[in-house]
Amino acid sequence: MDLSNFTTLNNLAAAFGGESMANRKYLFFANVARQLGFSDLAKLFKETADQETEHAFAHFELLHPELVVKDAASLTDEQKREIVSRCLSLAIEGETYEYTTMYPEFAAAAQSDRDKRAAAEFLKQAQESGEHADIFRTAAHRFGLLKFIENYHADRYTEALEVLNGGQAVTRVAGEDPQNQKWICRQCSMIYDPVMGDPDSGIAPGTPFAAIPDDWSCPICGATKKTFKPLEEKVAA
């Protein structure tokens, strides 16, 4: 397919985004329906989500024909590495964009909305003002945290790509100083840094992980404190 047509390329990207969003939305709906006891509806949402995934895959194959694998057995090891290498490169590109541009901009916008435009709404509808403030604070906090998560993901993808291309695996170890040791959520990769703490959850900067109350939960996914493990970081050369 000729992707030199800019309009077609943009439309394919938009279609892929729309189908991907529909997949996650319907999976969310399926979870809601399942919790409420509507098993038939949950099944319908799940089946439709799977179909949306197929649509998204079809669009993505047109966007990236170099990743389409028709007969894996016929590919050489070098060709296989090239395809996987391309996948990792695209993953690095996406994660890097998220932590360097997307999430920082979202966080800044959320902070701005809370302080300015939302203020007018607060005056008009006092009943909703508290809810709006909480939503904006949560959004800003999560976007700020997600920036570091995407940075971590991009680093891991970069390491995997280097190893795939014949490089040496990076040595990672957990810090030994409890005052500075970072911890990572095994469920969503949220990183707790004692230096920063978690002020929005009442955890002051400088609080070591061990000193956090046991009822504290991950501000991203809600996982319990027990879900976290010491973060293994790169050893300086």
C-alpha beads as a LAMMPS data file, in Angstrom:
LAMMPS data file: protein, C-alpha beads

237 atoms
236 bonds

1 atom types
1 bond types

-500.0 500.0 xlo xhi
-500.0 500.0 ylo yhi
-500.0 500.0 zlo zhi

Masses

1 110.0

Atoms # bond

1 1 1 0.000 0.000 0.000
2 1 1 1.255 3.482 -0.910
3 1 1 1.585 5.517 2.301
4 1 1 2.991 8.581 0.553
5 1 1 -0.486 10.126 0.725
6 1 1 -0.378 12.195 3.910
7 1 1 -4.162 12.224 4.350
8 1 1 -4.444 8.448 4.092
9 1 1 -1.559 8.001 6.514
10 1 1 -3.206 10.284 9.078
11 1 1 -6.560 8.593 8.608
12 1 1 -5.022 5.161 9.183
13 1 1 -3.301 6.408 12.345
14 1 1 -6.577 7.924 13.563
15 1 1 -8.470 4.738 12.767
16 1 1 -5.909 2.670 14.662
17 1 1 -6.211 5.000 17.649
18 1 1 -9.999 4.874 17.547
19 1 1 -10.202 1.087 17.333
20 1 1 -7.584 0.716 20.086
21 1 1 -9.515 3.064 22.345
22 1 1 -12.736 1.201 21.621
23 1 1 -11.066 -2.068 22.633
24 1 1 -9.986 -0.753 26.033
25 1 1 -13.320 1.020 26.573
26 1 1 -15.329 -2.127 25.895
27 1 1 -13.067 -4.174 28.146
28 1 1 -13.766 -1.616 30.870
29 1 1 -17.508 -1.900 30.185
30 1 1 -17.225 -5.690 30.336
31 1 1 -15.589 -5.454 33.749
32 1 1 -18.331 -3.131 35.003
33 1 1 -21.086 -5.403 33.662
34 1 1 -19.412 -8.464 35.190
35 1 1 -19.186 -6.829 38.618
36 1 1 -22.879 -5.897 38.445
37 1 1 -23.909 -9.426 37.565
38 1 1 -24.722 -8.893 33.868
39 1 1 -22.667 -11.791 32.552
40 1 1 -24.294 -11.816 29.106
41 1 1 -23.549 -8.141 28.589
42 1 1 -20.011 -8.642 29.881
43 1 1 -19.531 -11.372 27.281
44 1 1 -20.918 -9.119 24.541
45 1 1 -18.573 -6.281 25.462
46 1 1 -15.606 -8.688 25.587
47 1 1 -16.418 -10.203 22.190
48 1 1 -16.783 -6.764 20.637
49 1 1 -13.511 -5.650 22.217
50 1 1 -11.748 -8.607 20.600
51 1 1 -13.224 -7.633 17.234
52 1 1 -12.032 -4.049 17.673
53 1 1 -8.563 -5.431 18.352
54 1 1 -8.616 -7.214 14.994
55 1 1 -9.637 -3.971 13.306
56 1 1 -6.805 -2.111 15.034
57 1 1 -4.294 -4.797 14.040
58 1 1 -5.431 -4.550 10.399
59 1 1 -4.846 -0.795 10.414
60 1 1 -1.466 -1.132 12.133
61 1 1 -0.305 -3.692 9.575
62 1 1 -0.961 -1.144 6.840
63 1 1 0.915 1.509 8.815
64 1 1 3.870 -0.814 9.447
65 1 1 4.057 -3.493 6.746
66 1 1 7.664 -4.167 7.805
67 1 1 6.292 -5.819 10.959
68 1 1 3.873 -8.188 9.251
69 1 1 4.928 -11.825 9.754
70 1 1 3.289 -14.162 7.246
71 1 1 5.574 -17.174 7.627
72 1 1 7.930 -17.048 10.588
73 1 1 9.548 -20.349 9.605
74 1 1 10.791 -18.843 6.336
75 1 1 12.601 -15.968 8.047
76 1 1 16.285 -16.023 8.880
77 1 1 17.435 -15.269 12.422
78 1 1 18.698 -11.905 11.190
79 1 1 15.302 -11.037 9.683
80 1 1 13.582 -12.013 12.902
81 1 1 15.927 -9.804 14.901
82 1 1 15.297 -6.902 12.517
83 1 1 11.525 -7.180 13.002
84 1 1 11.748 -7.423 16.783
85 1 1 14.311 -4.627 16.766
86 1 1 11.836 -2.429 14.904
87 1 1 9.142 -3.269 17.460
88 1 1 11.465 -2.251 20.281
89 1 1 12.434 0.942 18.473
90 1 1 8.783 1.920 18.066
91 1 1 8.134 1.081 21.712
92 1 1 11.088 3.241 22.800
93 1 1 9.856 6.073 20.596
94 1 1 6.371 5.895 22.089
95 1 1 7.477 5.649 25.699
96 1 1 10.020 8.443 25.251
97 1 1 7.374 10.739 23.775
98 1 1 5.099 9.978 26.703
99 1 1 7.613 10.770 29.426
100 1 1 9.338 13.725 27.733
101 1 1 6.371 15.453 26.122
102 1 1 2.887 14.039 26.598
103 1 1 2.663 13.512 30.353
104 1 1 4.597 16.666 31.317
105 1 1 2.252 18.722 29.119
106 1 1 -0.826 16.971 30.528
107 1 1 0.399 17.571 34.064
108 1 1 0.993 21.263 33.368
109 1 1 -2.449 21.622 31.780
110 1 1 -4.141 19.925 34.721
111 1 1 -2.400 22.238 37.156
112 1 1 -3.377 25.257 35.079
113 1 1 -7.008 24.180 34.856
114 1 1 -7.196 23.690 38.596
115 1 1 -5.897 27.191 39.313
116 1 1 -7.662 29.186 36.599
117 1 1 -10.498 27.959 34.393
118 1 1 -11.837 25.574 37.004
119 1 1 -12.082 28.468 39.475
120 1 1 -14.982 30.022 37.521
121 1 1 -16.856 26.716 37.578
122 1 1 -16.206 26.425 41.308
123 1 1 -17.960 29.737 41.891
124 1 1 -21.009 28.730 39.822
125 1 1 -21.480 25.253 41.197
126 1 1 -20.164 24.975 44.730
127 1 1 -21.457 21.430 45.067
128 1 1 -19.222 20.210 42.244
129 1 1 -16.203 22.333 43.094
130 1 1 -14.700 19.829 45.506
131 1 1 -15.170 16.974 43.049
132 1 1 -13.550 18.953 40.232
133 1 1 -10.600 19.940 42.396
134 1 1 -10.035 16.326 43.409
135 1 1 -10.194 15.192 39.784
136 1 1 -7.720 17.832 38.644
137 1 1 -5.346 17.116 41.519
138 1 1 -5.491 13.398 40.825
139 1 1 -4.924 13.941 37.095
140 1 1 -1.946 16.231 37.654
141 1 1 -0.442 13.857 40.212
142 1 1 -0.880 10.796 38.022
143 1 1 0.492 12.458 34.917
144 1 1 3.534 13.554 36.892
145 1 1 4.120 10.020 38.178
146 1 1 3.506 8.398 34.802
147 1 1 6.300 10.486 33.289
148 1 1 8.815 8.561 35.401
149 1 1 7.143 5.231 34.640
150 1 1 7.420 5.788 30.883
151 1 1 11.051 6.829 31.347
152 1 1 11.672 3.524 33.138
153 1 1 9.902 1.579 30.370
154 1 1 11.896 3.347 27.663
155 1 1 15.157 2.510 29.469
156 1 1 14.231 -1.170 29.701
157 1 1 13.283 -1.311 26.022
158 1 1 16.566 0.389 25.124
159 1 1 18.513 -2.195 27.128
160 1 1 16.600 -5.049 25.479
161 1 1 17.359 -3.613 22.038
162 1 1 21.074 -3.312 22.849
163 1 1 21.212 -6.935 24.038
164 1 1 19.300 -8.073 20.947
165 1 1 21.938 -6.396 18.798
166 1 1 24.768 -8.186 20.583
167 1 1 25.449 -5.796 23.431
168 1 1 26.037 -6.693 27.067
169 1 1 23.197 -6.882 29.550
170 1 1 23.103 -3.950 31.955
171 1 1 23.821 -4.712 35.601
172 1 1 21.099 -3.492 37.939
173 1 1 21.065 -3.639 41.724
174 1 1 18.777 -2.335 44.428
175 1 1 20.076 0.493 46.598
176 1 1 21.182 -0.418 50.103
177 1 1 20.476 2.877 51.859
178 1 1 16.856 2.771 53.145
179 1 1 16.743 6.569 53.185
180 1 1 17.301 6.770 49.420
181 1 1 16.180 3.371 48.157
182 1 1 13.496 3.568 45.479
183 1 1 10.656 1.056 45.264
184 1 1 8.601 0.005 42.248
185 1 1 5.028 -1.266 42.013
186 1 1 4.970 -4.735 40.474
187 1 1 1.506 -4.072 39.084
188 1 1 1.910 -0.769 37.210
189 1 1 5.628 0.195 37.568
190 1 1 4.926 3.322 39.638
191 1 1 8.231 4.302 41.266
192 1 1 8.292 5.585 44.840
193 1 1 11.234 7.919 45.426
194 1 1 11.869 8.798 49.105
195 1 1 13.358 12.113 48.050
196 1 1 10.044 13.169 46.508
197 1 1 7.681 11.235 48.773
198 1 1 3.993 11.240 47.861
199 1 1 2.658 14.585 49.170
200 1 1 -0.772 14.151 47.590
201 1 1 -1.200 11.003 49.679
202 1 1 0.165 12.617 52.828
203 1 1 3.685 11.196 52.496
204 1 1 6.199 14.006 53.000
205 1 1 9.382 14.281 50.908
206 1 1 12.266 12.480 52.595
207 1 1 10.087 9.633 53.883
208 1 1 11.793 6.228 53.406
209 1 1 9.565 3.456 52.093
210 1 1 9.676 1.541 55.371
211 1 1 8.191 4.542 57.181
212 1 1 5.150 4.738 54.921
213 1 1 1.936 3.571 56.686
214 1 1 0.898 0.031 55.793
215 1 1 -2.487 1.262 54.538
216 1 1 -0.823 3.455 51.883
217 1 1 -1.599 2.375 48.323
218 1 1 -0.135 3.010 44.897
219 1 1 -1.451 6.375 43.631
220 1 1 -1.619 5.009 40.085
221 1 1 -3.266 1.577 40.316
222 1 1 -4.295 1.351 43.978
223 1 1 -2.099 -1.677 44.736
224 1 1 -1.137 -2.219 48.364
225 1 1 2.249 -1.367 49.825
226 1 1 3.116 -5.082 49.819
227 1 1 2.960 -5.035 46.011
228 1 1 6.102 -2.884 45.835
229 1 1 9.637 -4.234 45.588
230 1 1 13.061 -2.509 45.712
231 1 1 13.870 -0.886 42.377
232 1 1 16.995 -2.245 40.750
233 1 1 18.890 0.596 39.083
234 1 1 21.827 0.659 36.698
235 1 1 25.235 0.268 38.242
236 1 1 27.492 3.185 37.332
237 1 1 30.325 2.120 35.038

Bonds

1 1 1 2
2 1 2 3
3 1 3 4
4 1 4 5
5 1 5 6
6 1 6 7
7 1 7 8
8 1 8 9
9 1 9 10
10 1 10 11
11 1 11 12
12 1 12 13
13 1 13 14
14 1 14 15
15 1 15 16
16 1 16 17
17 1 17 18
18 1 18 19
19 1 19 20
20 1 20 21
21 1 21 22
22 1 22 23
23 1 23 24
24 1 24 25
25 1 25 26
26 1 26 27
27 1 27 28
28 1 28 29
29 1 29 30
30 1 30 31
31 1 31 32
32 1 32 33
33 1 33 34
34 1 34 35
35 1 35 36
36 1 36 37
37 1 37 38
38 1 38 39
39 1 39 40
40 1 40 41
41 1 41 42
42 1 42 43
43 1 43 44
44 1 44 45
45 1 45 46
46 1 46 47
47 1 47 48
48 1 48 49
49 1 49 50
50 1 50 51
51 1 51 52
52 1 52 53
53 1 53 54
54 1 54 55
55 1 55 56
56 1 56 57
57 1 57 58
58 1 58 59
59 1 59 60
60 1 60 61
61 1 61 62
62 1 62 63
63 1 63 64
64 1 64 65
65 1 65 66
66 1 66 67
67 1 67 68
68 1 68 69
69 1 69 70
70 1 70 71
71 1 71 72
72 1 72 73
73 1 73 74
74 1 74 75
75 1 75 76
76 1 76 77
77 1 77 78
78 1 78 79
79 1 79 80
80 1 80 81
81 1 81 82
82 1 82 83
83 1 83 84
84 1 84 85
85 1 85 86
86 1 86 87
87 1 87 88
88 1 88 89
89 1 89 90
90 1 90 91
91 1 91 92
92 1 92 93
93 1 93 94
94 1 94 95
95 1 95 96
96 1 96 97
97 1 97 98
98 1 98 99
99 1 99 100
100 1 100 101
101 1 101 102
102 1 102 103
103 1 103 104
104 1 104 105
105 1 105 106
106 1 106 107
107 1 107 108
108 1 108 109
109 1 109 110
110 1 110 111
111 1 111 112
112 1 112 113
113 1 113 114
114 1 114 115
115 1 115 116
116 1 116 117
117 1 117 118
118 1 118 119
119 1 119 120
120 1 120 121
121 1 121 122
122 1 122 123
123 1 123 124
124 1 124 125
125 1 125 126
126 1 126 127
127 1 127 128
128 1 128 129
129 1 129 130
130 1 130 131
131 1 131 132
132 1 132 133
133 1 133 134
134 1 134 135
135 1 135 136
136 1 136 137
137 1 137 138
138 1 138 139
139 1 139 140
140 1 140 141
141 1 141 142
142 1 142 143
143 1 143 144
144 1 144 145
145 1 145 146
146 1 146 147
147 1 147 148
148 1 148 149
149 1 149 150
150 1 150 151
151 1 151 152
152 1 152 153
153 1 153 154
154 1 154 155
155 1 155 156
156 1 156 157
157 1 157 158
158 1 158 159
159 1 159 160
160 1 160 161
161 1 161 162
162 1 162 163
163 1 163 164
164 1 164 165
165 1 165 166
166 1 166 167
167 1 167 168
168 1 168 169
169 1 169 170
170 1 170 171
171 1 171 172
172 1 172 173
173 1 173 174
174 1 174 175
175 1 175 176
176 1 176 177
177 1 177 178
178 1 178 179
179 1 179 180
180 1 180 181
181 1 181 182
182 1 182 183
183 1 183 184
184 1 184 185
185 1 185 186
186 1 186 187
187 1 187 188
188 1 188 189
189 1 189 190
190 1 190 191
191 1 191 192
192 1 192 193
193 1 193 194
194 1 194 195
195 1 195 196
196 1 196 197
197 1 197 198
198 1 198 199
199 1 199 200
200 1 200 201
201 1 201 202
202 1 202 203
203 1 203 204
204 1 204 205
205 1 205 206
206 1 206 207
207 1 207 208
208 1 208 209
209 1 209 210
210 1 210 211
211 1 211 212
212 1 212 213
213 1 213 214
214 1 214 215
215 1 215 216
216 1 216 217
217 1 217 218
218 1 218 219
219 1 219 220
220 1 220 221
221 1 221 222
222 1 222 223
223 1 223 224
224 1 224 225
225 1 225 226
226 1 226 227
227 1 227 228
228 1 228 229
229 1 229 230
230 1 230 231
231 1 231 232
232 1 232 233
233 1 233 234
234 1 234 235
235 1 235 236
236 1 236 237
